[in-house]
Amino acid sequence: MAFNKPWYKVRNLERFFLGVISVVLLLLFFQLFSVLQNDFEEVPGRLANGTIMNLNDAKPGERAKQLLQKGYYYKDQRDIDLVSSVINRGLATKETEIDNIGELNKSKYNINAEEAYEKGGQNFKKRVEVSRTLVGFSDEDANLFNQEKSRPISVPAINNLGLGDHTISGEIRNRDNIPVSGVLVRLRLIVPQDSVYSSSVSEVDKMVVEFKNGVRKVFALDSARNRQLQTFTAYSRTDALGNYGFAG
């Protein structure tokens, strides 16, 4: 059987629950206010001792240096000096006050990787080295980065490896679809142990590296002087039309 309450009783029930919800919300907001109030009470003291900073301070670079030192963010003083100088340089040109720390992620605070490597400490040097690894300057090619800036290695646009009859070739263009010349291209290969390119070795006595004509080959030698190709790395440099290739 159906039971319907009078409308005024339903309204009273709604008012009761609205009142309960309001009380709960008031308690929650009061608790939030109390927590934030306690945090704000610590602000003057922490600003004074340098464990937090005001980005709109008159000397943001010095405040950033204190913060990084007292917060143990970096161990190397050169990293701290670099960060503080970049912040000081970026904030010196600000037109309005900064609302939050997210402003420091904008392009005006970017730093060139070369500057970071030269002026930074252990942390920044490691970050730059990781970036170089991602673009190919790793392991035995780590020194190529600096060499490319001063005296690039001389390699042909089409480099013949002498290991077969096939060719790998391509073309490099920039975002405007214009051919890019002078780009160093690297081809790496890890050869399986049963490679047909070399005589098999029984027990590896030592590893031998050969590098000529832009091809680095690593051989495993046994006591009988039998050798087996383990890996090779070949280089070519794009010509005026952006073409490169590896023959053989």
C-alpha positions, 0 to 999 in steps of 0.5 A, spaced: 500 500 500 502 507 498 504 512 503 504 519 502 507 524 507 504 531 507 508 536 503 510 540 509 513 534 513 517 533 506 519 540 506 521 539 514 525 533 512 529 537 506 530 543 511 533 538 516 538 535 511 540 541 508 542 544 515 546 537 517 550 538 510 551 546 512 554 544 519 558 539 516 561 543 510 562 549 516 566 544 520 570 542 514 571 549 512 573 551 519 578 545 519 581 548 512 582 555 515 585 552 521 590 548 517 592 554 512 592 559 518 597 555 522 601 555 515 601 562 514 603 564 521 610 560 519 611 565 513 614 571 517 619 566 520 621 562 514 622 568 510 627 571 515 631 564 515 630 563 508 627 556 507 621 559 503 622 565 498 617 571 495 618 571 488 617 578 488 622 580 493 627 586 491 633 581 490 630 574 488 636 571 486 639 572 493 633 569 496 633 563 491 640 562 493 639 561 500 633 557 499 637 552 495 642 552 500 638 551 506 633 546 503 639 542 500 636 542 493 643 541 490 650 539 493 654 543 488 655 550 489 655 551 482 648 549 481 646 553 486 649 559 483 647 558 476 639 557 478 639 563 482 643 567 476 637 565 471 632 566 476 635 573 477 635 574 470 628 572 468 625 576 474 629 582 473 625 583 466 618 582 469 613 587 468 608 585 473 608 581 480 608 573 479 602 569 482 605 563 483 612 559 482 609 556 475 611 562 472 619 559 472 617 554 467 616 559 462 621 560 456 624 566 459 627 562 464 630 557 459 637 556 459 642 553 453 645 546 454 652 549 453 651 554 458 648 549 463 654 545 462 659 550 462 657 554 468 653 548 472 655 543 477 654 536 478 647 536 477 646 540 471 652 537 467 649 530 468 642 533 465 646 535 459 650 529 458 643 525 459 640 530 453 647 528 449 646 521 450 638 522 447 641 525 441 646 519 440 653 522 443 654 516 448 659 511 450 665 511 445 662 517 441 661 522 448 667 526 445 664 527 438 660 532 441 666 537 442 669 535 436 664 536 432 664 544 434 671 545 433 674 540 428 669 535 425 671 528 423 672 528 415 667 522 412 664 522 406 656 522 404 656 515 402 661 511 406 662 504 404 663 499 409 665 493 405 661 488 409 656 486 404 652 488 397 646 492 400 645 500 401 642 504 406 641 511 404 636 517 406 636 525 406 635 530 411 631 536 411 629 541 416 622 543 418 622 548 412 623 542 407 630 545 406 636 540 405 641 540 411 648 539 409 654 537 414 650 533 418 653 527 422 649 521 421 651 514 425 649 507 423 650 502 429 650 494 428 650 489 433 652 483 430 650 476 433 655 471 435 654 466 429 656 472 424 658 470 417 662 476 416 668 473 421 671 467 423 668 464 429 673 464 435 673 459 440 675 463 447 676 470 447 683 473 448 682 480 447 678 485 444 681 489 438 678 496 435 679 498 428 677 505 426 678 508 419 675 511 413 669 513 418 668 506 420 669 503 427 669 495 428 670 491 434 673 484 433 674 479 438 680 475 438 682 468 441 689 466 442 690 463 435 689 470 432 682 468 429 677 474 430 670 475 429 666 482 428 662 484 434 659 491 433 661 496 428 659 504 428 659 507 421 659 515 420 657 519 414 656 526 413 650 529 409 652 533 402 649 539 399 643 536 398 642 533 405 643 526 402 647 520 406 648 513 405 652 507 407 654 502 402 656 495 403 
